[in-house]
Amino acid sequence: MTIKKQMIKLSLYGRLVILMVGLFLVPGVKSTTTQGVIQLSLQEQLDKDVPFNHSQWVGTHNSYNAREWDSAYWADPNQDISIFDQLNSGVRELTLDVGDYGTFFGENQLRLCHGVCFGGEKKFRRGLESIVRWLEEGNVQSVILLKLEINSDHYGQIASQLRAELGSYLYEASLSGGGSNRCAGLPVDSLSKQNVLDSGKNIVVVNTDLICPQSGSFRSVVHLGLQYQGFHKDKFSKPTDPNTCELMTTSASKQMTRLHDPSTLYGIGSGGKGPQDKEITESNVKNYLSCGLNIFEMFWFNGDGSAGHLEPEDLLWSWEGTEPNNWNGNEHCAISKANGRFNDVVCSKSYRFACRDEGDWKITAADADWSQGEVACKYEYPGSVFDVPFNGYDNARLMSAKIGAGASTVWLAYHDLNQEGLWQKGVNKQ
């Protein structure tokens, strides 16, 4: 069997050292922050109808290497909580390294390990089962981007397990033009989350390998990444890159941008990179949000921000603090505050309106109650629409328009008038 170039050079002895250290040093599991998860779930809905390359994906690096999920083996983890709990915390991009462990109890197993599997690792299907279980618990309004790093030649078996475990949730590459004679890239500049949901699917699988495998079944199931049709791994390298925002908003406008954080809890299994070396931090994440970074592939995203780790609130560019809170049971329309964050207020208040005019933001001179937004935008800027930002970069552009117009607070085309807590874009009311 050919072993892929991404395999790490770690001996069995080295893994035993990691195991012994981890068994004594691992901390307790933390719970998730409910309010932040709610806000992140609401934010997730805002970019459903834009292409993938304009959407935001909260992700985890080596998602399977989680202390809670398998503390008996993964003693130098990348993550604290299980795949299921990561999804519960707002994660929507997962990474699984798929490898072989020869014949195990008479059965050839596909397992989850970074490089060469030695035995004892979780089976590949266990990771897939966790995703399905989360979807089945009332979460079918979400789309999950599943990234595979494959250290196995058993492409047909991988495709078979994806189909068998993910079933009707799987958005196969054949829907994007893939098939037995063609490898399909992920059409990131045209495919939206809503397109996936409209097809009755929830999981899009991408392989980061540099080759197009011969397996026809694999080609039909998995989208090809890297050099294929716009999906790019690490369009930029470090948070200190002064051209990061320019790369994400101009030359990469038809591609997806990702920053991944390979740190582990102790740095033993990641070339010495521990928590102190993490690349996505509280100090730089706001800049990445405002620049429109697509994929935040994080280390130790555990939902409560312990020990300086990121939590759901840190990935927000939209809702403010404890909002939306429906104060006095009568706040159903959203405003953009002076700081650019959202708040729910009484719809009868009077503010100016945020209008999208051929891609640019314009602010009306007139102010009125929320119900007049569509009329006000069309009157002052014919052809424009009353709208709401869809990502951090779009929100930053609205902020600039507000400053230019001398407006601190403006109405957004965003409401939960039809059902409390079910926030919708636009102005449609039942």
C-alpha positions, 0 to 999 in steps of 0.5 A: 500500500502506498503511504501518502506524503502527509504522513507524520514521522512519529514512532510507536514509542513516541505515541506511547510517550504521548499517551503516558503524558496525556493520561496524567495531564489532561484537564476536565471537559468544559461545557459550551456557552449557550448564548454564544452558540445561539448567536453563532447559529443565527449568524450561520443563517445569514450567508445561506444564499451566497456562494461558498467563497463568501460564507463563513465556516467555523471549523476545527483542525484534526476534529477527530483528535479530541480528548473527550472523544477518545482520551484513552488514545489521543493523549495529545489532542487538537480538540477538547470535545467530541465531534458531536459536541463540536457541532453543538458549539457551532462548528460546521467544518470538520477535518478527518484524517483517514488511514488504514490499519491493515487487518484488524480482527480479520477485517480491513479497517479505515481508521482516523489517524494523522499518518500511519495508524498503529491500532486502537484508533477510532474507526472512520465510520465512528466519525461519520456516525457522530455527524449523522447523529447530530443532524438527526437531532433536529439540525437539518437546517445546517450544512457541514463541510467535511474535509478529508485528508486521506492516507489510504489507497482504498478510495472505493472503500472510503466512498462506500463508507461515506454513502453507507453512513451519511446516506441521504445527507450526502451532497455527492460530487455527481451533483456538481458534475463528478462521476466515474470519468471525471473528478469534480471540484467544489464550485465555490463561486456558485454553490451556496448552502441553500443550494445544498439544502434545497437538494435535500442534503446537508454534508459536502465532502472535499478531499485535499489530495493532489491527485484524482483517484481512479475510483469511479465511486470516489469521484462520484462522491467526493469533491476534489480540493486544492488545485481543483476549481477554486478550493484553496488550502491556506491562501495565505500563511500567517496572521502577520501577513500584511496582505491578508485582507487584500488576498481574501477580498480581491485575488481570492474573491473566487476562491475559499480562504482558510487558516488552520491551527495545527497546535496540540495540547502539549505540542508533542505530536505537532512538531512542538506547537502547543497552545502558546503557538496557536494562530487564531487568537482573540487578538487577531480573529476580529481582523479575519472576520472583517476581511471575510476569511471563509474557514476558521480551522481552530485548535481547542474550540471548546465553547467556553473560552477557558485558558484563552481558547476561542469560544463561539462569541469570538467568531461573531461579527453580527449580534451584540452581547446578549442580543437578541433578547426580545426585551419586554417581548416586543423586539422583532426588528434588527438594527445595526448599532454605531459599532456595527453590531446587531440589536433587536428593537421595537419595530415602530422606532424610527431610523434610517435604512441600509440599502444594497445598491448594485453591491454597494451599501447606501444609507437613506436620508429619510428615517421611518419605522422598520416597515418602510424599509423596502419603499424607502430604499427603492425611492432614494436608490432606484433598483436597490434593496433593503438588506442585511450583511451576509459576512464580516467583510460585508458588515465592515463595508456597511459600517464604512457606508454608515460613517460616510453618511453620518449615520450611527444606527440603521435598520436592517432587513432582518426580523423575527416577526413571523416566529419569535427567535426565527430570524429571517432576512428580507421583509416578508411577513405572514 
